[in-house]
Amino acid sequence: MGDAAEGLIDADARLQERMEELEESRKAARDRRPRVDPEKARALESLRLAKTELQRQFEATAHPARRDQIAQAVAEIDRRLASMN
């Protein structure tokens, strides 16, 4: 019975070592990924969504003055996106 218990203890130790190795490899993989500023990512996504909405409005609008306003707004968003990248 003693040999069986030693086998279980050895298997448990090997399992624990493997779990630690996996955790270390996950931690190393997280450290290699580029760090993303969440505030910048939020701002970029917000600008992209605004641009999409303005382009939809541009296509649906027939009045020349409003189309001009929308075109200027899209150009401003493009400038902001370019400055953030």
N, CA, C and O atoms as a GROMACS GRO file, in nm:
protein
  340
    1MET      N    1   0.082  -0.119   0.000
    1MET     CA    2   0.000   0.000   0.000
    1MET      C    3   0.086   0.125   0.000
    1MET      O    4   0.044   0.228  -0.052
    2GLY      N    5   0.205   0.118   0.056
    2GLY     CA    6   0.294   0.233   0.063
    2GLY      C    7   0.340   0.277  -0.074
    2GLY      O    8   0.352   0.397  -0.099
    3ASP      N    9   0.365   0.182  -0.164
    3ASP     CA   10   0.410   0.216  -0.298
    3ASP      C   11   0.302   0.292  -0.375
    3ASP      O   12   0.334   0.384  -0.450
    4ALA      N   13   0.177   0.255  -0.359
    4ALA     CA   14   0.067   0.322  -0.427
    4ALA      C   15   0.055   0.466  -0.379
    4ALA      O   16   0.031   0.556  -0.458
    5ALA      N   17   0.070   0.487  -0.252
    5ALA     CA   18   0.061   0.622  -0.196
    5ALA      C   19   0.176   0.708  -0.247
    5ALA      O   20   0.156   0.826  -0.278
    6GLU      N   21   0.296   0.651  -0.256
    6GLU     CA   22   0.409   0.728  -0.309
    6GLU      C   23   0.385   0.765  -0.454
    6GLU      O   24   0.420   0.875  -0.498
    7GLY      N   25   0.324   0.675  -0.529
    7GLY     CA   26   0.293   0.703  -0.669
    7GLY      C   27   0.194   0.818  -0.681
    7GLY      O   28   0.208   0.904  -0.769
    8LEU      N   29   0.095   0.821  -0.594
    8LEU     CA   30  -0.002   0.930  -0.596
    8LEU      C   31   0.064   1.063  -0.558
    8LEU      O   32   0.035   1.166  -0.617
    9ILE      N   33   0.151   1.058  -0.460
    9ILE     CA   34   0.221   1.180  -0.418
    9ILE      C   35   0.309   1.231  -0.531
    9ILE      O   36   0.314   1.351  -0.557
   10ASP      N   37   0.380   1.138  -0.599
   10ASP     CA   38   0.465   1.178  -0.712
   10ASP      C   39   0.381   1.237  -0.825
   10ASP      O   40   0.419   1.337  -0.885
   11ALA      N   41   0.267   1.176  -0.854
   11ALA     CA   42   0.180   1.227  -0.960
   11ALA      C   43   0.127   1.364  -0.923
   11ALA      O   44   0.119   1.453  -1.007
   12ASP      N   45   0.092   1.381  -0.797
   12ASP     CA   46   0.043   1.511  -0.751
   12ASP      C   47   0.152   1.616  -0.762
   12ASP      O   48   0.124   1.729  -0.802
   13ALA      N   49   0.275   1.581  -0.727
   13ALA     CA   50   0.386   1.676  -0.736
   13ALA      C   51   0.413   1.714  -0.882
   13ALA      O   52   0.436   1.831  -0.912
   14ARG      N   53   0.410   1.615  -0.972
   14ARG     CA   54   0.430   1.644  -1.114
   14ARG      C   55   0.319   1.733  -1.168
   14ARG      O   56   0.344   1.824  -1.247
   15LEU      N   57   0.196   1.707  -1.126
   15LEU     CA   58   0.083   1.788  -1.168
   15LEU      C   59   0.099   1.931  -1.119
   15LEU      O   60   0.075   2.026  -1.194
   16GLN      N   61   0.139   1.948  -0.994
   16GLN     CA   62   0.160   2.081  -0.939
   16GLN      C   63   0.271   2.156  -1.014
   16GLN      O   64   0.258   2.274  -1.043
   17GLU      N   65   0.380   2.085  -1.045
   17GLU     CA   66   0.490   2.147  -1.121
   17GLU      C   67   0.441   2.191  -1.259
   17GLU      O   68   0.477   2.299  -1.306
   18ARG      N   69   0.361   2.108  -1.323
   18ARG     CA   70   0.311   2.141  -1.456
   18ARG      C   71   0.218   2.262  -1.450
   18ARG      O   72   0.221   2.348  -1.538
   19MET      N   73   0.135   2.269  -1.346
   19MET     CA   74   0.045   2.385  -1.330
   19MET      C   75   0.128   2.513  -1.311
   19MET      O   76   0.093   2.617  -1.366
   20GLU      N   77   0.235   2.505  -1.235
   20GLU     CA   78   0.321   2.622  -1.215
   20GLU      C   79   0.389   2.664  -1.344
   20GLU      O   80   0.401   2.783  -1.373
   21GLU      N   81   0.434   2.565  -1.424
   21GLU     CA   82   0.496   2.595  -1.553
   21GLU      C   83   0.396   2.665  -1.646
   21GLU      O   84   0.431   2.762  -1.713
   22LEU      N   85   0.273   2.615  -1.649
   22LEU     CA   86   0.171   2.677  -1.734
   22LEU      C   87   0.141   2.820  -1.689
   22LEU      O   88   0.125   2.908  -1.773
   23GLU      N   89   0.134   2.842  -1.559
   23GLU     CA   90   0.109   2.977  -1.508
   23GLU      C   91   0.223   3.071  -1.546
   23GLU      O   92   0.199   3.186  -1.584
   24GLU      N   93   0.346   3.023  -1.535
   24GLU     CA   94   0.461   3.106  -1.572
   24GLU      C   95   0.459   3.138  -1.722
   24GLU      O   96   0.489   3.250  -1.760
   25SER      N   97   0.424   3.040  -1.805
   25SER     CA   98   0.420   3.067  -1.950
   25SER      C   99   0.307   3.165  -1.983
   25SER      O  100   0.322   3.248  -2.073
   26ARG      N  101   0.194   3.156  -1.914
   26ARG     CA  102   0.086   3.253  -1.936
   26ARG      C  103   0.129   3.393  -1.895
   26ARG      O  104   0.100   3.491  -1.964
   27LYS      N  105   0.198   3.401  -1.782
   27LYS     CA  106   0.244   3.530  -1.734
   27LYS      C  107   0.345   3.591  -1.832
   27LYS      O  108   0.341   3.711  -1.859
   28ALA      N  109   0.434   3.508  -1.886
   28ALA     CA  110   0.533   3.556  -1.983
   28ALA      C  111   0.463   3.602  -2.111
   28ALA      O  112   0.503   3.703  -2.170
   29ALA      N  113   0.360   3.530  -2.154
   29ALA     CA  114   0.287   3.568  -2.275
   29ALA      C  115   0.216   3.702  -2.255
   29ALA      O  116   0.211   3.783  -2.347
   30ARG      N  117   0.161   3.724  -2.136
   30ARG     CA  118   0.096   3.853  -2.107
   30ARG      C  119   0.196   3.967  -2.110
   30ARG      O  120   0.165   4.077  -2.155
   31ASP      N  121   0.316   3.941  -2.062
   31ASP     CA  122   0.417   4.046  -2.058
   31ASP      C  123   0.468   4.081  -2.198
   31ASP      O  124   0.511   4.195  -2.220
   32ARG      N  125   0.464   3.988  -2.291
   32ARG     CA  126   0.513   4.013  -2.427
   32ARG      C  127   0.412   4.091  -2.510
   32ARG      O  128   0.451   4.160  -2.604
   33ARG      N  129   0.283   4.082  -2.477
   33ARG     CA  130   0.182   4.153  -2.554
   33ARG      C  131   0.202   4.304  -2.540
   33ARG      O  132   0.241   4.352  -2.434
   34PRO      N  133   0.175   4.377  -2.648
   34PRO     CA  134   0.186   4.522  -2.637
   34PRO      C  135   0.082   4.577  -2.540
   34PRO      O  136  -0.033   4.531  -2.537
   35ARG      N  137   0.123   4.673  -2.464
   35ARG     CA  138   0.032   4.734  -2.367
   35ARG      C  139  -0.060   4.831  -2.441
   35ARG      O  140  -0.014   4.914  -2.520
   36VAL      N  141  -0.188   4.820  -2.416
   36VAL     CA  142  -0.287   4.905  -2.480
   36VAL      C  143  -0.345   4.998  -2.374
   36VAL      O  144  -0.392   4.955  -2.269
   37ASP      N  145  -0.339   5.127  -2.404
   37ASP     CA  146  -0.397   5.225  -2.314
   37ASP      C  147  -0.548   5.219  -2.331
   37ASP      O  148  -0.599   5.251  -2.438
   38PRO      N  149  -0.622   5.179  -2.227
   38PRO     CA  150  -0.766   5.164  -2.244
   38PRO      C  151  -0.837   5.296  -2.277
   38PRO      O  152  -0.937   5.295  -2.347
   39GLU      N  153  -0.786   5.406  -2.227
   39GLU     CA  154  -0.848   5.536  -2.257
   39GLU      C  155  -0.830   5.571  -2.405
   39GLU      O  156  -0.922   5.622  -2.468
   40LYS      N  157  -0.711   5.543  -2.458
   40LYS     CA  158  -0.686   5.570  -2.599
   40LYS      C  159  -0.771   5.478  -2.688
   40LYS      O  160  -0.826   5.522  -2.790
   41ALA      N  161  -0.782   5.352  -2.650
   41ALA     CA  162  -0.863   5.258  -2.725
   41ALA      C  163  -1.009   5.300  -2.725
   41ALA      O  164  -1.077   5.290  -2.828
   42ARG      N  165  -1.058   5.348  -2.612
   42ARG     CA  166  -1.196   5.395  -2.602
   42ARG      C  167  -1.218   5.517  -2.691
   42ARG      O  168  -1.319   5.527  -2.760
   43ALA      N  169  -1.121   5.609  -2.689
   43ALA     CA  170  -1.133   5.729  -2.771
   43ALA      C  171  -1.131   5.695  -2.920
   43ALA      O  172  -1.209   5.750  -2.998
   44LEU      N  173  -1.042   5.604  -2.960
   44LEU     CA  174  -1.037   5.562  -3.100
   44LEU      C  175  -1.169   5.498  -3.144
   44LEU      O  176  -1.221   5.529  -3.251
   45GLU      N  177  -1.221   5.410  -3.061
   45GLU     CA  178  -1.346   5.344  -3.095
   45GLU      C  179  -1.460   5.445  -3.103
   45GLU      O  180  -1.546   5.435  -3.190
   46SER      N  181  -1.461   5.541  -3.013
   46SER     CA  182  -1.565   5.644  -3.014
   46SER      C  183  -1.558   5.726  -3.142
   46SER      O  184  -1.661   5.754  -3.203
   47LEU      N  185  -1.438   5.763  -3.184
   47LEU     CA  186  -1.422   5.839  -3.308
   47LEU      C  187  -1.466   5.757  -3.429
   47LEU      O  188  -1.530   5.809  -3.520
   48ARG      N  189  -1.431   5.629  -3.430
   48ARG     CA  190  -1.471   5.543  -3.542
   48ARG      C  191  -1.624   5.532  -3.551
   48ARG      O  192  -1.681   5.537  -3.659
   49LEU      N  193  -1.687   5.515  -3.436
   49LEU     CA  194  -1.833   5.506  -3.435
   49LEU      C  195  -1.898   5.637  -3.480
   49LEU      O  196  -1.995   5.636  -3.555
   50ALA      N  197  -1.843   5.749  -3.434
   50ALA     CA  198  -1.897   5.879  -3.475
   50ALA      C  199  -1.882   5.898  -3.625
   50ALA      O  200  -1.973   5.948  -3.692
   51LYS      N  201  -1.768   5.858  -3.678
   51LYS     CA  202  -1.745   5.872  -3.822
   51LYS      C  203  -1.845   5.786  -3.901
   51LYS      O  204  -1.899   5.830  -4.002
   52THR      N  205  -1.868   5.665  -3.854
   52THR     CA  206  -1.964   5.577  -3.921
   52THR      C  207  -2.103   5.638  -3.921
   52THR      O  208  -2.173   5.636  -4.022
   53GLU      N  209  -2.142   5.692  -3.807
   53GLU     CA  210  -2.275   5.754  -3.797
   53GLU      C  211  -2.286   5.877  -3.888
   53GLU      O  212  -2.387   5.896  -3.954
   54LEU      N  213  -2.182   5.960  -3.891
   54LEU     CA  214  -2.184   6.078  -3.976
   54LEU      C  215  -2.189   6.041  -4.124
   54LEU      O  216  -2.257   6.106  -4.203
   55GLN      N  217  -2.116   5.936  -4.161
   55GLN     CA  218  -2.120   5.892  -4.301
   55GLN      C  219  -2.259   5.842  -4.338
   55GLN      O  220  -2.305   5.864  -4.450
   56ARG      N  221  -2.326   5.775  -4.244
   56ARG     CA  222  -2.463   5.730  -4.268
   56ARG      C  223  -2.555   5.850  -4.287
   56ARG      O  224  -2.641   5.851  -4.375
   57GLN      N  225  -2.537   5.953  -4.202
   57GLN     CA  226  -2.619   6.073  -4.213
   57GLN      C  227  -2.591   6.146  -4.345
   57GLN      O  228  -2.683   6.197  -4.409
   58PHE      N  229  -2.464   6.150  -4.386
   58PHE     CA  230  -2.427   6.215  -4.511
   58PHE      C  231  -2.500   6.152  -4.629
   58PHE      O  232  -2.553   6.222  -4.716
   59GLU      N  233  -2.503   6.019  -4.630
   59GLU     CA  234  -2.570   5.948  -4.740
   59GLU      C  235  -2.721   5.971  -4.740
   59GLU      O  236  -2.784   5.969  -4.845
   60ALA      N  237  -2.778   5.994  -4.622
   60ALA     CA  238  -2.923   6.009  -4.612
   60ALA      C  239  -2.968   6.154  -4.626
   60ALA      O  240  -3.088   6.180  -4.637
   61THR      N  241  -2.876   6.249  -4.627
   61THR     CA  242  -2.911   6.391  -4.630
   61THR      C  243  -2.903   6.445  -4.772
   61THR      O  244  -2.810   6.416  -4.848
   62ALA      N  245  -3.003   6.525  -4.807
   62ALA     CA  246  -3.006   6.584  -4.940
   62ALA      C  247  -2.972   6.733  -4.938
   62ALA      O  248  -2.931   6.788  -5.040
   63HIS      N  249  -2.988   6.798  -4.825
   63HIS     CA  250  -2.966   6.943  -4.817
   63HIS      C  251  -2.815   6.974  -4.826
   63HIS      O  252  -2.737   6.920  -4.747
   64PRO      N  253  -2.774   7.060  -4.920
   64PRO     CA  254  -2.631   7.087  -4.943
   64PRO      C  255  -2.559   7.146  -4.821
   64PRO      O  256  -2.444   7.110  -4.795
   65ALA      N  257  -2.625   7.234  -4.747
   65ALA     CA  258  -2.559   7.295  -4.630
   65ALA      C  259  -2.532   7.190  -4.523
   65ALA      O  260  -2.426   7.188  -4.462
   66ARG      N  261  -2.629   7.103  -4.501
   66ARG     CA  262  -2.611   6.999  -4.400
   66ARG      C  263  -2.504   6.899  -4.444
   66ARG      O  264  -2.425   6.854  -4.362
   67ARG      N  265  -2.502   6.866  -4.572
   67ARG     CA  266  -2.399   6.775  -4.624
   67ARG      C  267  -2.261   6.835  -4.605
   67ARG      O  268  -2.165   6.764  -4.573
   68ASP      N  269  -2.250   6.967  -4.624
   68ASP     CA  270  -2.123   7.036  -4.604
   68ASP      C  271  -2.080   7.027  -4.456
   68ASP      O  272  -1.963   7.002  -4.426
   69GLN      N  273  -2.175   7.050  -4.366
   69GLN     CA  274  -2.145   7.040  -4.222
   69GLN      C  275  -2.096   6.900  -4.185
   69GLN      O  276  -1.999   6.883  -4.112
   70ILE      N  277  -2.165   6.802  -4.238
   70ILE     CA  278  -2.128   6.663  -4.208
   70ILE      C  279  -1.990   6.632  -4.265
   70ILE      O  280  -1.910   6.566  -4.199
   71ALA      N  281  -1.962   6.677  -4.386
   71ALA     CA  282  -1.832   6.654  -4.447
   71ALA      C  283  -1.721   6.717  -4.364
   71ALA      O  284  -1.614   6.658  -4.348
   72GLN      N  285  -1.745   6.837  -4.312
   72GLN     CA  286  -1.646   6.903  -4.226
   72GLN      C  287  -1.625   6.825  -4.096
   72GLN      O  288  -1.513   6.812  -4.048
   73ALA      N  289  -1.733   6.773  -4.041
   73ALA     CA  290  -1.722   6.694  -3.918
   73ALA      C  291  -1.643   6.566  -3.942
   73ALA      O  292  -1.560   6.528  -3.859
   74VAL      N  293  -1.668   6.501  -4.054
   74VAL     CA  294  -1.594   6.379  -4.088
   74VAL      C  295  -1.445   6.412  -4.107
   74VAL      O  296  -1.358   6.336  -4.063
   75ALA      N  297  -1.416   6.524  -4.172
   75ALA     CA  298  -1.277   6.565  -4.192
   75ALA      C  299  -1.208   6.590  -4.056
   75ALA      O  300  -1.092   6.554  -4.037
   76GLU      N  301  -1.280   6.651  -3.963
   76GLU     CA  302  -1.225   6.674  -3.830
   76GLU      C  303  -1.198   6.543  -3.757
   76GLU      O  304  -1.095   6.528  -3.691
   77ILE      N  305  -1.288   6.449  -3.770
   77ILE     CA  306  -1.268   6.318  -3.708
   77ILE      C  307  -1.146   6.249  -3.770
   77ILE      O  308  -1.066   6.188  -3.699
   78ASP      N  309  -1.133   6.259  -3.902
   78ASP     CA  310  -1.017   6.201  -3.968
   78ASP      C  311  -0.887   6.264  -3.917
   78ASP      O  312  -0.788   6.193  -3.896
   79ARG      N  313  -0.887   6.396  -3.895
   79ARG     CA  314  -0.767   6.463  -3.841
   79ARG      C  315  -0.736   6.411  -3.700
   79ARG      O  316  -0.620   6.386  -3.667
   80ARG      N  317  -0.838   6.396  -3.619
   80ARG     CA  318  -0.817   6.347  -3.482
   80ARG      C  319  -0.765   6.204  -3.482
   80ARG      O  320  -0.676   6.169  -3.405
   81LEU      N  321  -0.823   6.120  -3.569
   81LEU     CA  322  -0.776   5.981  -3.579
   81LEU      C  323  -0.630   5.978  -3.623
   81LEU      O  324  -0.551   5.900  -3.570
   82ALA      N  325  -0.595   6.061  -3.719
   82ALA     CA  326  -0.457   6.064  -3.767
   82ALA      C  327  -0.361   6.110  -3.658
   82ALA      O  328  -0.249   6.059  -3.648
   83SER      N  329  -0.403   6.206  -3.578
   83SER     CA  330  -0.315   6.255  -3.472
   83SER      C  331  -0.298   6.154  -3.359
   83SER      O  332  -0.197   6.156  -3.289
   84MET      N  333  -0.396   6.065  -3.341
   84MET     CA  334  -0.388   5.965  -3.235
   84MET      C  335  -0.302   5.846  -3.274
   84MET      O  336  -0.250   5.775  -3.188
   85ASN      N  337  -0.286   5.824  -3.402
   85ASN     CA  338  -0.207   5.707  -3.448
   85ASN      C  339  -0.065   5.740  -3.465
   85ASN      O  340   0.015   5.654  -3.502
   0.00000   0.00000   0.00000
